Amino acid sequence: MSSHDHPVPGHRPPSPPRPSSTGHHPSHAGQDGTTIDWEVLGPHLERGAEIQTPFYEQAAAWLRELLGPDAADAPDGGPAPVRRILDVGSGPGVVSCLLARAFPDAEVCAVDATEALLDRARARAERLGLGDRIHTHCAEVPHGLDPLGGADLIWSSKALHHIGDQRGAVAALAGHLRPGGLLAVCEGGLAPRFLPRDIGIGRPGLQARLDAAAEDWFADMRAALPDATDTLEDWPAFLANAGLRTPCTRSFLLDLPAPLAEDARHYIQANLSRATEEYGDQLDPEDVTTLTRLTDPHDPAGITRRPDVFLLSAQTVHTARALEP
C-alpha cells in the first residue's frame, strides 16, 4: 500500500517517476529533469495517502484473510503469524503504519529511494507510537532490497510501473518472500472521477480528455525508463512467472461523495495544477482555461468552492504466495 498512490486526475500519476508508494522516482529529479521539492511534494503525498485510507484498510483486511484468519497473531496450530513486512515504495509511511496496526506482531520495513520521504515515515511512526516496530531502508528497487532478507508479506503500490523491467521487479520481490509468504502488488484499477461530465464551464467531458493526456504522459515516462521492456502488463502472469502460486486479484472502491471535505478538495486542486504542468501542452486552449479556473482558489467555479466535487476510484491488488517448504 504505497502512500504515493496515483494522484487525481487519471489512472496514471502525473508525478515524478519513482521506483520505490506511496516507491517512487529517480531520486531527486522529475521526468523533465527538474529538481523535486520534497518539502512540498512530501506533505502532498502523505495527504493523498491519508485520504485514501478507506481503500488501504479494505486491502489490509483482505490480506489478513488471505494469510489466514489468525495471521496477525496465530495461536498454536494455526497459520504462521506475520512477523515481518516490507512496504516497498513506502513514500511517507502512511501505509507502513496501517500495516503495522493490521499485523500487530509484525516488524514493518518501509523501503523508498528518497530519504526525505523516509524521514516523514519515521516521524509518522513516532507520532503514532509505532516507532519501535517500523524501520526504514533507503534503496532503489528492486536490487537495493538485497540486504533486507526475507518477509512474510511484501506490499508494493504504484511503484513497480516506474521500473523498466516490471516482470523482473516482481521476480526480485518474490525472491524475498519466506515460505508461504504473500506478495501483494497494487497496480491498475479505474481512473479517479471527481467532477460531473458537464461542470458548467468549458467543454463537457474534460475528465476523459485529461485521462487520455495522462495515458500519453505515462507511455512516454515508461519508454524513457532504463531497461524499459515492451511487455503485456499482465500482473497475475508476472506473479506466476516468478514462481508464486494461488494468485488472487481484487479491486477496492474509494467512494467519497460530494460535498467533499476540504483536505480532499485541496488535494485534487494540487493534482490538477500538476497535471496542467505535466501535460497541459497536450490539451486545447479551452481546456487549459478551464483547468486554470478549476485550480483558482478564488474562482466560484474552482475545486475548492464547488458543491459537486467528489472522489471515486477503484484500486486493484494482485497477490500470490511463495511455496510452503
DRENSENU-759089 format. One record per residue (C-alpha): residue number from 1; x, y, z. Coordinates in steps of 0.5 Angstrom, whole numbers. Each point is the difference from the previous one (the first is absolute). Layout:
// residues N
[site NUM [X Y Z]];
...
// end
This chain:
// residues 325
[site 1 [0 0 0]];
[site 2 [4 5 -2]];
[site 3 [-1 7 2]];
[site 4 [2 3 -6]];
[site 5 [-6 -3 -4]];
[site 6 [-2 3 -6]];
[site 7 [-3 8 0]];
[site 8 [-6 2 -3]];
[site 9 [-2 1 -5]];
[site 10 [2 -6 -4]];
[site 11 [2 -7 0]];
[site 12 [7 1 -1]];
[site 13 [3 5 5]];
[site 14 [3 7 -2]];
[site 15 [5 -1 5]];
[site 16 [8 -1 -1]];
[site 17 [2 -7 -2]];
[site 18 [1 -4 7]];
[site 19 [3 -7 0]];
[site 20 [-1 0 7]];
[site 21 [-13 3 4]];
[site 22 [-1 2 3]];
[site 23 [9 -3 -5]];
[site 24 [1 5 -5]];
[site 25 [5 3 -4]];
[site 26 [7 1 -2]];
[site 27 [3 3 6]];
[site 28 [0 8 -1]];
[site 29 [-3 1 -7]];
[site 30 [-6 0 -4]];
[site 31 [-2 -2 -6]];
[site 32 [3 6 -3]];
[site 33 [6 0 4]];
[site 34 [-2 6 4]];
[site 35 [1 -1 8]];
[site 36 [-5 -2 4]];
[site 37 [-2 4 6]];
[site 38 [-2 -6 5]];
[site 39 [-2 6 6]];
[site 40 [-6 1 -5]];
[site 41 [-1 -7 -3]];
[site 42 [1 -4 6]];
[site 43 [-6 3 4]];
[site 44 [-4 0 -6]];
[site 45 [2 -8 -1]];
[site 46 [-2 -1 7]];
[site 47 [-6 4 0]];
[site 48 [-2 -4 -6]];
[site 49 [1 -7 3]];
[site 50 [-4 2 6]];
[site 51 [-6 2 -4]];
[site 52 [1 -7 -3]];
[site 53 [0 -3 7]];
[site 54 [-7 -4 -1]];
[site 55 [3 -4 -6]];
[site 56 [6 -2 4]];
[site 57 [-4 -2 6]];
[site 58 [-4 -4 -5]];
[site 59 [6 -3 -3]];
[site 60 [3 -2 6]];
[site 61 [-6 -3 3]];
[site 62 [0 -5 -7]];
[site 63 [8 -1 1]];
[site 64 [-1 -3 7]];
[site 65 [-6 -4 -3]];
[site 66 [5 -3 -5]];
[site 67 [5 -1 5]];
[site 68 [-4 -4 5]];
[site 69 [-6 2 5]];
[site 70 [6 1 5]];
[site 71 [5 2 -4]];
[site 72 [1 6 5]];
[site 73 [2 -4 6]];
[site 74 [-1 -7 -2]];
[site 75 [-1 -5 6]];
[site 76 [3 -7 1]];
[site 77 [-3 -4 -6]];
[site 78 [-2 6 -4]];
[site 79 [3 3 -6]];
[site 80 [7 3 1]];
[site 81 [0 7 2]];
[site 82 [2 6 -4]];
[site 83 [7 2 3]];
[site 84 [3 5 -5]];
[site 85 [-3 4 -5]];
[site 86 [3 4 -6]];
[site 87 [-3 6 -2]];
[site 88 [4 1 -7]];
[site 89 [-1 7 -2]];
[site 90 [-3 3 6]];
[site 91 [1 7 -1]];
[site 92 [-2 4 6]];
[site 93 [-2 -6 4]];
[site 94 [-8 0 1]];
[site 95 [-1 -7 -3]];
[site 96 [6 -3 4]];
[site 97 [-3 3 7]];
[site 98 [-7 -3 -3]];
[site 99 [3 -7 -1]];
[site 100 [4 0 7]];
[site 101 [-7 1 3]];
[site 102 [-3 -5 -4]];
[site 103 [5 -5 2]];
[site 104 [2 2 7]];
[site 105 [5 -6 1]];
[site 106 [4 3 -6]];
[site 107 [6 4 -2]];
[site 108 [-1 4 -6]];
[site 109 [6 3 -4]];
[site 110 [-2 6 -4]];
[site 111 [4 0 -7]];
[site 112 [1 6 -4]];
[site 113 [5 3 -4]];
[site 114 [-1 7 3]];
[site 115 [3 2 7]];
[site 116 [-5 6 0]];
[site 117 [-6 -5 0]];
[site 118 [3 -5 5]];
[site 119 [1 6 5]];
[site 120 [-7 1 -1]];
[site 121 [-2 -7 1]];
[site 122 [5 -1 7]];
[site 123 [-3 7 2]];
[site 124 [-7 -3 -1]];
[site 125 [1 -7 3]];
[site 126 [3 4 7]];
[site 127 [-7 4 0]];
[site 128 [-4 -6 0]];
[site 129 [4 -4 5]];
[site 130 [3 -5 -5]];
[site 131 [7 3 0]];
[site 132 [3 -7 3]];
[site 133 [-4 -4 -6]];
[site 134 [1 4 -6]];
[site 135 [7 1 -3]];
[site 136 [2 3 -7]];
[site 137 [5 -2 -5]];
[site 138 [2 5 -6]];
[site 139 [2 -4 -6]];
[site 140 [-2 0 -7]];
[site 141 [-5 -6 -2]];
[site 142 [1 -6 -1]];
[site 143 [7 -1 0]];
[site 144 [1 4 7]];
[site 145 [-4 -5 3]];
[site 146 [5 -5 1]];
[site 147 [3 2 7]];
[site 148 [-7 -1 3]];
[site 149 [-1 -7 0]];
[site 150 [-7 -4 0]];
[site 151 [-7 2 1]];
[site 152 [-7 -3 2]];
[site 153 [-3 6 -4]];
[site 154 [2 4 -5]];
[site 155 [-4 6 -3]];
[site 156 [1 5 -5]];
[site 157 [-5 5 -3]];
[site 158 [1 4 -6]];
[site 159 [8 -1 0]];
[site 160 [1 -5 -5]];
[site 161 [-2 3 -6]];
[site 162 [5 5 1]];
[site 163 [5 -5 -1]];
[site 164 [2 -2 -7]];
[site 165 [0 -8 0]];
[site 166 [-6 -1 4]];
[site 167 [0 -7 -1]];
[site 168 [7 0 3]];
[site 169 [-2 4 6]];
[site 170 [-6 -4 2]];
[site 171 [5 -6 0]];
[site 172 [5 3 4]];
[site 173 [-5 2 5]];
[site 174 [-3 -7 0]];
[site 175 [7 -3 2]];
[site 176 [0 4 7]];
[site 177 [-6 -4 2]];
[site 178 [0 -5 5]];
[site 179 [-3 -7 -1]];
[site 180 [-8 1 0]];
[site 181 [1 8 0]];
[site 182 [-4 4 -4]];
[site 183 [2 6 -6]];
[site 184 [-6 5 -1]];
[site 185 [1 5 -6]];
[site 186 [-5 6 -1]];
[site 187 [0 1 -7]];
[site 188 [-5 2 -4]];
[site 189 [-8 2 1]];
[site 190 [-4 5 -2]];
[site 191 [2 8 -1]];
[site 192 [-3 4 5]];
[site 193 [-6 4 -1]];
[site 194 [-1 7 4]];
[site 195 [-5 4 -5]];
[site 196 [-6 -1 -4]];
[site 197 [0 0 -7]];
[site 198 [-2 7 -1]];
[site 199 [2 4 5]];
[site 200 [-3 7 -3]];
[site 201 [7 3 -2]];
[site 202 [4 -2 -7]];
[site 203 [-2 -6 -4]];
[site 204 [-3 -6 3]];
[site 205 [4 -7 1]];
[site 206 [6 4 3]];
[site 207 [2 -6 4]];
[site 208 [0 -5 -6]];
[site 209 [5 4 -3]];
[site 210 [4 1 6]];
[site 211 [0 -8 0]];
[site 212 [3 0 -7]];
[site 213 [5 5 1]];
[site 214 [2 -4 7]];
[site 215 [1 -6 -4]];
[site 216 [4 3 -6]];
[site 217 [5 3 6]];
[site 218 [0 -7 3]];
[site 219 [2 -3 -6]];
[site 220 [6 5 -1]];
[site 221 [2 -1 7]];
[site 222 [0 -8 -1]];
[site 223 [4 1 -6]];
[site 224 [5 4 3]];
[site 225 [2 -4 6]];
[site 226 [6 -4 0]];
[site 227 [0 -7 -3]];
[site 228 [-7 1 -2]];
[site 229 [-4 -6 -3]];
[site 230 [-6 0 -4]];
[site 231 [-4 -6 3]];
[site 232 [-7 -1 1]];
[site 233 [-2 3 7]];
[site 234 [-3 -7 3]];
[site 235 [2 1 7]];
[site 236 [-3 -7 2]];
[site 237 [4 -3 -5]];
[site 238 [6 4 3]];
[site 239 [-1 -4 6]];
[site 240 [-1 -6 -3]];
[site 241 [7 0 -4]];
[site 242 [3 2 7]];
[site 243 [-2 -7 3]];
[site 244 [-5 2 4]];
[site 245 [-7 -4 1]];
[site 246 [-7 1 2]];
[site 247 [-1 7 -4]];
[site 248 [-6 5 2]];
[site 249 [-2 6 -2]];
[site 250 [-5 5 3]];
[site 251 [-2 7 -1]];
[site 252 [-2 5 5]];
[site 253 [-4 6 0]];
[site 254 [1 7 3]];
[site 255 [-6 4 0]];
[site 256 [0 7 3]];
[site 257 [-7 3 -2]];
[site 258 [-1 8 -1]];
[site 259 [1 4 3]];
[site 260 [7 -2 1]];
[site 261 [4 2 6]];
[site 262 [5 6 0]];
[site 263 [6 -4 0]];
[site 264 [-2 -5 -6]];
[site 265 [-2 7 -4]];
[site 266 [7 3 1]];
[site 267 [3 -7 -2]];
[site 268 [-4 0 -6]];
[site 269 [2 7 -1]];
[site 270 [7 -1 0]];
[site 271 [0 -6 -4]];
[site 272 [-4 4 -6]];
[site 273 [6 5 1]];
[site 274 [5 -5 -1]];
[site 275 [-4 -3 -6]];
[site 276 [0 6 -3]];
[site 277 [7 1 1]];
[site 278 [2 -7 -3]];
[site 279 [-4 -1 -6]];
[site 280 [-4 7 -1]];
[site 281 [3 1 -6]];
[site 282 [-4 -7 -3]];
[site 283 [-7 4 2]];
[site 284 [-3 5 -5]];
[site 285 [0 7 3]];
[site 286 [-7 0 2]];
[site 287 [1 -6 5]];
[site 288 [6 4 3]];
[site 289 [-4 6 1]];
[site 290 [-5 -5 4]];
[site 291 [6 -3 4]];
[site 292 [2 7 2]];
[site 293 [-7 2 2]];
[site 294 [0 -7 4]];
[site 295 [6 1 4]];
[site 296 [-1 7 1]];
[site 297 [-2 0 8]];
[site 298 [-4 7 -1]];
[site 299 [-4 -2 -6]];
[site 300 [-7 -2 2]];
[site 301 [1 -6 -5]];
[site 302 [6 -2 3]];
[site 303 [1 -7 3]];
[site 304 [1 3 7]];
[site 305 [-7 3 -1]];
[site 306 [-5 -4 -4]];
[site 307 [-5 -4 4]];
[site 308 [0 -6 -6]];
[site 309 [7 -2 2]];
[site 310 [1 -8 2]];
[site 311 [6 -5 -1]];
[site 312 [-2 -7 -3]];
[site 313 [5 -5 -2]];
[site 314 [2 -7 0]];
[site 315 [7 -4 2]];
[site 316 [2 -7 -2]];
[site 317 [4 -4 4]];
[site 318 [3 -6 -3]];
[site 319 [3 -6 5]];
[site 320 [4 -6 0]];
[site 321 [3 -5 5]];
[site 322 [7 -3 1]];
[site 323 [0 -8 0]];
[site 324 [0 -3 7]];
[site 325 [6 -4 2]];
// end
